[in-house]
Amino acid sequence: MEEKYTKKKKYVRAHKKVKALKNFYIHLCIFLIVNIINILLVLIILKDRNENFWIWMASTVLVTWSIVLIIEGWSIFGSHLLFKKSWEDRKIEEFMKEEEQIWE
């Protein structure tokens, strides 16, 4: 009975992680699309005019949304975003094998 409970608990946690990851990737795609359009509008349409308000507004949206996206990514991936423990272990093994080959 307890094993079934822990499997269900693991499944629920894994399901939540997958859902959060999926939402993050959707959020990232929307961010990219909106901000590419935003930047193109500023560069193409407003480049000849001196409309500082729209440039300021586009910059504010880009910076604020970037900060929110970074925080969301940090909460999902954690502090080991690039170099996880498993990566470190694989690299250590790889270097140890290279050392063995050198001395053989």
Backbone bond lengths (Angstrom), bond angles and torsions (degrees), N, CA, C in turn:
res aa  C-N    CA-C-N  psi(-1)  N-CA   C-N-CA  omega(-1)  CA-C   N-CA-C  phi
1 M - - - 1.453 - - 1.528 110.30 -
2 E 1.321 115.61 -42.68 1.461 119.77 -177.97 1.528 110.90 -67.44
3 E 1.332 116.37 -35.82 1.469 120.72 178.71 1.529 110.38 -64.00
4 K 1.329 115.84 -40.18 1.457 120.46 178.39 1.525 110.32 -64.02
5 Y 1.323 116.99 -38.25 1.464 122.24 179.40 1.523 110.77 -65.52
6 T 1.321 117.10 -43.07 1.466 119.38 -179.26 1.528 111.30 -69.81
7 K 1.336 117.78 -35.96 1.460 119.97 176.50 1.520 110.65 -64.11
8 K 1.324 116.09 -41.47 1.462 120.01 179.40 1.528 110.17 -66.01
9 K 1.306 115.87 -39.34 1.459 121.02 179.22 1.533 110.71 -64.50
10 K 1.341 115.91 -43.08 1.461 120.62 177.45 1.521 110.84 -63.30
11 Y 1.333 115.67 -41.11 1.466 119.79 179.64 1.526 110.66 -63.29
12 V 1.307 117.09 -43.07 1.468 120.43 -179.52 1.525 110.29 -63.69
13 R 1.331 117.63 -43.36 1.476 120.47 178.39 1.521 111.17 -63.98
14 A 1.325 116.22 -43.07 1.463 120.08 179.66 1.534 110.57 -64.64
15 H 1.322 115.98 -39.90 1.465 120.68 178.84 1.529 110.46 -62.95
16 K 1.318 117.11 -40.70 1.465 120.93 177.93 1.528 111.38 -64.64
17 K 1.335 116.06 -40.08 1.471 119.85 178.82 1.524 111.45 -65.12
18 V 1.331 116.32 -42.86 1.461 120.20 179.32 1.523 110.45 -64.51
19 K 1.312 116.48 -41.55 1.471 120.42 178.96 1.530 110.35 -63.83
20 A 1.328 117.39 -43.11 1.461 121.01 178.67 1.524 111.09 -64.17
21 L 1.336 116.84 -40.35 1.453 121.43 178.40 1.528 111.04 -64.92
22 K 1.318 116.26 -43.51 1.470 121.15 178.00 1.528 110.26 -61.19
23 N 1.328 117.09 -45.60 1.464 120.80 178.70 1.525 111.23 -63.01
24 F 1.324 117.38 -36.76 1.460 120.59 178.68 1.526 110.61 -64.30
25 Y 1.333 117.40 -44.86 1.460 120.42 -179.83 1.530 111.41 -65.74
26 I 1.321 117.86 -37.88 1.468 120.86 175.13 1.521 109.84 -63.32
27 H 1.320 116.16 -44.99 1.461 121.63 178.28 1.525 110.41 -60.24
28 L 1.321 117.29 -41.88 1.460 121.99 179.17 1.532 111.37 -63.49
29 C 1.333 117.27 -43.33 1.472 120.73 178.31 1.525 111.52 -63.20
30 I 1.312 116.87 -44.57 1.466 120.40 178.20 1.522 109.94 -63.07
31 F 1.321 116.75 -41.54 1.463 121.40 177.75 1.524 110.76 -58.17
32 L 1.326 116.67 -47.12 1.462 120.21 -179.13 1.526 111.92 -63.88
33 I 1.311 116.78 -46.03 1.467 120.54 -178.90 1.524 110.95 -62.09
34 V 1.316 116.76 -50.71 1.470 120.94 -177.52 1.518 110.92 -62.80
35 N 1.320 117.55 -42.87 1.461 118.82 -176.38 1.523 112.93 -76.68
36 I 1.317 118.61 -27.26 1.464 119.77 172.45 1.530 109.42 -65.90
37 I 1.314 116.64 -45.58 1.468 120.40 176.23 1.520 110.34 -61.55
38 N 1.309 116.25 -43.43 1.459 122.19 179.46 1.531 111.46 -58.47
39 I 1.310 116.66 -47.34 1.467 121.13 -179.49 1.525 110.70 -67.85
40 L 1.334 116.82 -41.44 1.464 119.44 177.93 1.523 111.50 -61.68
41 L 1.319 116.96 -40.84 1.465 120.15 177.58 1.524 111.01 -60.37
42 V 1.303 115.59 -44.05 1.463 119.18 -179.62 1.528 110.44 -66.57
43 L 1.319 117.17 -43.32 1.466 120.43 -176.95 1.525 113.46 -72.51
44 I 1.310 117.37 -40.70 1.462 120.63 -173.98 1.526 112.53 -89.88
45 I 1.309 116.39 -54.39 1.460 119.59 -172.68 1.519 112.35 -77.51
46 L 1.307 116.48 -42.14 1.464 118.84 -172.15 1.526 113.54 -98.59
47 K 1.316 117.98 7.61 1.460 118.18 -174.27 1.530 112.75 -70.01
48 D 1.331 118.09 -30.77 1.454 120.63 -179.22 1.527 112.42 -86.37
49 R 1.286 116.16 -19.67 1.467 120.00 -179.03 1.521 110.03 -97.64
50 N 1.266 115.09 156.98 1.463 119.89 178.03 1.524 108.52 -103.61
51 E 1.312 115.87 74.40 1.459 120.44 -179.60 1.527 108.42 -112.77
52 N 1.291 114.47 83.43 1.461 120.87 -175.86 1.520 112.98 -64.28
53 F 1.334 117.00 -28.87 1.462 119.53 -179.75 1.517 110.72 -59.79
54 W 1.339 118.46 -46.25 1.460 121.19 -177.04 1.520 111.49 -69.76
55 I 1.314 116.34 -35.60 1.463 119.46 176.17 1.523 110.00 -66.04
56 W 1.323 116.42 -42.58 1.464 121.07 177.39 1.527 110.28 -62.76
57 M 1.334 116.52 -42.70 1.462 121.12 -178.45 1.536 110.30 -64.47
58 A 1.327 117.32 -43.74 1.469 120.74 179.36 1.528 110.66 -64.13
59 S 1.317 116.54 -40.60 1.463 120.68 178.85 1.519 111.53 -65.89
60 T 1.310 116.37 -41.06 1.463 121.17 179.45 1.524 111.17 -63.51
61 V 1.319 116.27 -44.24 1.469 120.29 178.52 1.527 109.94 -61.99
62 L 1.323 117.18 -45.31 1.461 121.40 -178.92 1.524 111.82 -61.88
63 V 1.307 117.27 -47.96 1.465 121.03 -177.60 1.530 111.50 -67.88
64 T 1.326 116.47 -47.03 1.471 120.34 -178.03 1.524 111.01 -63.34
65 W 1.309 116.32 -47.00 1.462 120.48 -178.88 1.525 110.67 -65.68
66 S 1.318 117.40 -35.79 1.468 120.73 176.85 1.520 111.17 -62.15
67 I 1.314 116.43 -43.26 1.471 120.57 178.75 1.524 110.52 -62.54
68 V 1.328 116.50 -44.13 1.469 120.65 179.09 1.532 110.19 -62.43
69 L 1.318 117.01 -42.30 1.462 120.90 -179.53 1.526 111.34 -66.57
70 I 1.317 117.49 -39.15 1.466 121.02 176.82 1.527 110.79 -63.10
71 I 1.320 117.01 -43.71 1.468 120.78 178.57 1.522 110.56 -63.29
72 E 1.328 117.00 -42.36 1.461 120.53 178.80 1.530 110.79 -64.00
73 G 1.326 116.87 -43.19 1.458 120.28 177.86 1.510 112.04 -63.67
74 W 1.315 116.33 -40.24 1.469 120.96 178.77 1.531 110.43 -63.03
75 S 1.339 116.79 -39.42 1.468 119.35 -179.52 1.527 111.57 -69.63
76 I 1.327 117.28 -29.18 1.462 120.26 -179.53 1.519 111.28 -83.48
77 F 1.331 116.68 -49.34 1.460 120.48 -174.30 1.521 112.92 -88.30
78 G 1.292 118.59 -18.32 1.451 121.67 179.90 1.508 112.36 80.47
79 S 1.302 115.55 -172.56 1.456 120.86 -175.56 1.524 112.34 -74.15
80 H 1.315 118.01 -17.72 1.467 121.57 179.85 1.525 109.24 -98.48
81 L 1.316 115.04 57.12 1.453 120.37 -176.26 1.519 112.04 -63.62
82 L 1.304 117.55 -44.68 1.467 120.64 -176.82 1.518 112.96 -100.01
83 F 1.314 116.91 -44.61 1.458 120.53 -173.01 1.522 110.14 -114.93
84 K 1.310 115.45 91.22 1.456 120.54 179.01 1.515 109.72 -81.38
85 K 1.308 115.69 166.08 1.465 121.84 -179.99 1.525 110.90 -59.90
86 S 1.331 117.50 -39.20 1.462 119.81 179.97 1.530 110.76 -64.11
87 W 1.333 117.47 -35.59 1.458 121.00 176.76 1.516 110.05 -63.94
88 E 1.341 116.91 -43.76 1.460 120.74 178.55 1.524 110.93 -60.74
89 D 1.310 116.80 -44.01 1.461 120.75 -179.70 1.531 111.33 -63.37
90 R 1.340 117.14 -41.90 1.469 120.15 178.19 1.523 111.16 -63.38
91 K 1.315 117.42 -41.12 1.465 121.09 -179.77 1.531 111.08 -66.87
92 I 1.307 117.44 -39.28 1.466 120.95 177.79 1.523 109.69 -61.96
93 E 1.332 116.24 -45.63 1.468 120.35 177.83 1.523 110.90 -61.01
94 E 1.313 115.93 -42.97 1.465 120.47 -179.69 1.526 111.25 -61.39
95 F 1.319 117.70 -45.40 1.454 121.23 179.97 1.519 112.04 -68.17
96 M 1.328 116.64 -35.24 1.456 119.70 177.30 1.527 110.57 -65.05
97 K 1.339 117.69 -40.21 1.460 121.33 177.77 1.523 110.87 -65.20
98 E 1.329 116.61 -39.42 1.471 120.26 177.78 1.524 110.42 -63.12
99 E 1.320 117.18 -40.85 1.467 121.03 178.46 1.528 111.27 -62.72
100 E 1.328 116.12 -42.19 1.460 120.33 178.75 1.525 111.06 -62.12
101 Q 1.330 116.35 -40.85 1.464 119.91 179.67 1.525 111.83 -67.16
102 I 1.307 117.85 -34.46 1.451 120.86 178.61 1.503 111.26 -65.60
103 W 1.334 117.88 -41.45 1.458 121.99 -175.55 1.516 113.85 -83.87
104 E 1.308 117.32 -5.50 1.472 119.56 -179.93 1.491 112.08 -86.86
